[in-house]
Structures are given as structure tokens and as C-alpha cells.
Amino acid sequence: MKKKLWCNGWMASDKASWQMCFHLRKNWCALAVAAVGSFATSSYAADCWQVVGWSSDDYAGAQALVQQADCTTVPEGYGWTAVGSEQIYLRIHLEDNRVTNGVFEPLLVFSDYDTDGKPRIFTDLIVSMDYSNKTPLFFEPPEQGVPVAGARVRLRHAKTNACISSGGSNGAVATHTACDSSGLTFVLDDAGSGYFRLRDEDDNQCLYAWGGNGGNMHSWGCWDDPGMRFQLSAATNGYRLGHVDSNQCAYATNSSSNVYHWGCWNDPNMEYFIDIIQRPDSPSPGDDCNGPGPDYVFDCEMNCVNRSLATFWIGDGYCDDGTWGMVLTCPAFNNDGGDCN
């Protein structure tokens, strides 16, 4: 079975014909844009975008194909980067062919906005012996969202930029580690009265404070224990993680990776960003969606697609990065079976 290759309402007989139609249509659009002039600003205020593909495999001159993204979330498997001084942010998958160890190569430059209000961003390079054509990705959202019960988050220290990791077993000490490490996702469980339990998603361990000033923050298997309640109090940068029973707040030092606690006060060392990975009301790739018929799911870019067809396309030799109408390049779809490698 071959994929149906649609172009501007016409179904091509093969991939070569589809590509010809695609390029003709793209060139026609470019002429149309040139005729009406370039847009100096976007037609809407959103400045956060997710890369869903590239116009070509060229090292320089490839255009990022983008769609709007939530500025306050950083889903697993993605990183953000700022483009120039225009306050435009791109969310890029870490398995993108241009990303190695969290670094995008080459540079990204903003051109203008197209007629749909999308930024036109291209890969570029500077030929210089002393200039790196690389762009590090960061793993926090460009804007902080409001933490709510059920959200999946990372707890990132504002000064050290390290994230909290639970001890992993009953009574173990919680620590700070690099935020691009695995196993750092916490769920904000509703503990009533506006309080939360900070539950490690992987090992079901909840944080708690033990002892007085200077003690270590520990973890224990989660249950409905009043001693596991925290209040997230707004601070200058992010929030203070306040243990309700002891009125002790989590803090970090430069001399140790441990998570300590001390009586809460307006101390910059007690400030944490709550980086939202996923909101509780947000579906994930692979979840059911309301399609034109039964058996539809969200693809990696939250498009509603046929589940059976998506399954059939995994590992079929075509890279499903949006080029063919679906994006299957995430763990929910086995990273397209390696077709984009």
C-alpha cells in the first residue's frame, strides 16, 4: 500500500509527482508574497512556535516549518531556543537531525512573517574561524505558567538552574541534578486547601521535610499523608516550595547537590521555577481524539489522525515528520520506526 500524496487538493500518482507539485506551489506562493510585500510584524501576538519539519536538508538556507506552540510548556523530548532579538522562540525535538546532545547546528535567523502570520526562519552560518555556528537548546519554557493540580512539571532551582530529583526510595535524600537528565518529572497531586504533594512520576515517591533548619529534604512512597503537603508561594523568581507542617522551604547551595530546607523567608536560594511539561487537561500524542470516524488519535503534533493508518506508516521507509500529513517522530509512535534517522 502506498501513501496518498496530496498537493493542493490533487492526489499525485507517485512521490516524484508530488514533489514537483509541491515545489511549483511553493514557488507560486513566494511570487504571491513578493507581489503584496513582506509583513513587518506577525498578524497575531504569539511568538512561540514548534518546528514540525524543514523545507530541505540543506545545511544553510533550509526554512523551518512551524506551528504555534504554548510558551509555558516544554514537553518531554523537546528543547527551546530563541531566534535573534525578535523574542521569537522555537521548540525543537531533540531527535531532529540538526540536534546533537542538546545543541542545534547551524544558526537560526529570522527573515519576516508570511501572509499567515508565521515567522519565516532559516538555517544560516557565519564563516569565521572564531565563531561557532551552533545554538544550544534550553529545557525550560520561555514563560512560566501557573501550576495547577495534576500538572506534570520539573522543579528547577532559579539560581543554580538544577532540577530536583527524588531520592528514589523511602527515606532517601532528594538531590539537584542537571535538568536535561531523565527521571525528573513530578506530578502536582491535589492535597486539598490549595496544597500539593510533589510526587515523582517514575518511582511514586513524594517529597517531605524532616527536622529543623539545614535538614535534608527526603522522599517516601506517596499516600494521603499531611506531612507530604507543600504550598507553592509566589516569589520574585518562580515559587517557594513550602512544607506545610514544618513551615520549612526547600533551598539549594553551590557546595552540595542535596535539597535542604530552612524556615521560609524571602531568600533567593529558596526560589524554584515550576517548568510545566504537560497540563492536566492537555492530551498527549497517542491519546484518543474526536476524528471523522472511530479509532482516531493525536499524532506527535496533536493532529487528529487515523490510528490504523498511523500504525501502518511506522517503519514504512518514509519519514513522517509532517511531510506526508502526519508527525510520528515521538516515543508514542516508536519514533516512526526509525524512518527519519
C-alpha positions, 0 to 999 in steps of 0.5 A, a space after each residue: 500500500 502506498 501513501 496518498 500524496 496530496 498537493 493542493 487538493 490533487 492526489 499525485 500518482 507517485 512521490 516524484 509527482 508530488 514533489 514537483 507539485 509541491 515545489 511549483 506551489 511553493 514557488 507560486 506562493 513566494 511570487 504571491 508574497 513578493 507581489 503584496 510585500 513582506 509583513 513587518 510584524 506577525 498578524 497575531 501576538 504569539 511568538 512561540 512556535 514548534 518546528 514540525 519539519 524543514 523545507 530541505 536538508 540543506 545545511 544553510 538556507 533550509 526554512 523551518 516549518 512551524 506551528 504555534 506552540 504554548 510558551 509555558 510548556 516544554 514537553 518531554 523530548 523537546 528543547 527551546 531556543 530563541 531566534 535573534 532579538 525578535 523574542 521569537 522562540 522555537 521548540 525543537 525535538 531533540 531527535 531532529 537531525 540538526 540536534 546533537 546532545 542538546 545543541 542545534 547546528 547551524 544558526 537560526 535567523 529570522 527573515 519576516 512573517 508570511 501572509 499567515 502570520 508565521 515567522 519565516 526562519 532559516 538555517 544560516 552560518 557565519 564563516 569565521 574561524 572564531 565563531 561557532 555556528 551552533 545554538 544550544 537548546 534550553 529545557 525550560 519554557 520561555 514563560 512560566 505558567 501557573 501550576 495547577 493540580 495534576 500538572 506534570 512539571 520539573 522543579 528547577 532551582 532559579 539560581 543554580 538552574 538544577 532540577 530536583 530529583 527524588 531520592 528514589 526510595 523511602 527515606 532517601 535524600 532528594 538531590 539537584 541534578 542537571 535538568 536535561 537528565 531523565 527521571 525528573 518529572 513530578 506530578 502536582 497531586 491535589 492535597 486539598 486547601 490549595 496544597 500539593 504533594 510533589 510526587 515523582 512520576 517514575 518511582 511514586 515517591 513524594 517529597 517531605 521535610 524532616 527536622 529543623 533548619 539545614 535538614 535534608 529534604 527526603 522522599 517516601 512512597 506517596 499516600 494521603 499523608 499531611 506531612 507530604 503537603 507543600 504550598 507553592 508561594 509566589 516569589 520574585 523568581 518562580 515559587 517557594 516550595 513550602 512544607 506545610 507542617 514544618 513551615 520549612 522551604 526547600 533551598 539549594 547551595 553551590 557546595 552540595 547537590 542535596 535539597 535542604 530546607 530552612 524556615 521560609 523567608 524571602 531568600 533567593 536560594 529558596 526560589 524554584 521555577 515550576 517548568 510545566 511539561 504537560 497540563 492536566 487537561 492537555 492530551 498527549 500524542 497517542 491519546 484518543 481524539 474526536 476524528 471523522 470516524 472511530 479509532 482516531 488519535 493525536 499524532 506527535 503534533 496533536 493532529 487528529 489522525 487515523 490510528 490504523 493508518 498511523 500504525 501502518 506508516 511506522 517503519 514504512 521507509 518514509 519519514 513522517 515528520 509532517 511531510 506526508 500529513 502526519 508527525 510520528 517522530 515521538 516515543 508514542 509512535 516508536 519514533 516512526 520506526 526509525 524512518 527519519 534517522 
